Amino acid sequence: MGKRLSKIYTRTGDDGTTGLGDGSRTAKDSARVEAYGTVDEANSTIGVVLSHASVPDSVRSSLTEVQHDLFELGGELCIPGHSAITDAAVGRLEQDLDTHNKDLPTLADFILPGGGPAAAACHLARTIVRRAERRTKTLADAETVRGEALRYLNRLSDLLFVYARVIARAESGQEVLWNRKRD
């Protein structure tokens, strides 16, 4: 186990830098901090999804596991050279995708983010995961980032799209289709 926080503020970041997991310091707006900070934001948004009682148990269980994964991914991105996300974690997301997508109606049109409070929160989490993926790719262009991290984020955004559809049905039974001919 790492250090216990007995004091929340340290004042060491007052100069615009932050400590990484390996003890080094970097700018708070560095690509690395942007990547793991956005992963943390995505994890927090998944917490908002889970705060809704309408989330089906199978989705709830999966997203709780995802939150643990995202915490580990944040650690991987915070500690240069650290490995935490595995191919097995990516495979678990793919399995969850296949399981939950098989009973959904085929989409012929785009859907608008929404469908109920929990579904809308899930769509928001999906877009934040997409941003985390972009931030992690930016980091990977400058420093070494394991492929598993990028694959995990890519699959997770797909999974959140499917979960938003599942949750929309649990909340209201409907999704709002994009109407391209609304004039």
Secondary structure, DSSP 8 states (H G I E B T S, - for coil): -----S-S--STTTTSEEE-TTS-EEETTSHHHHHHHHHHHHHHHHHHHHTSTTS-HHHHHHHHHHHHHHHHHHHHHHSTT-----HHHHHHHHHHHHHHHTTS---SS-B-S-SSHHHHHHHHHHHHHHHHHHHHHHHHHHS---HHHHHHHHHHHHHHHHHHHHHHHHHTS---B--TT--
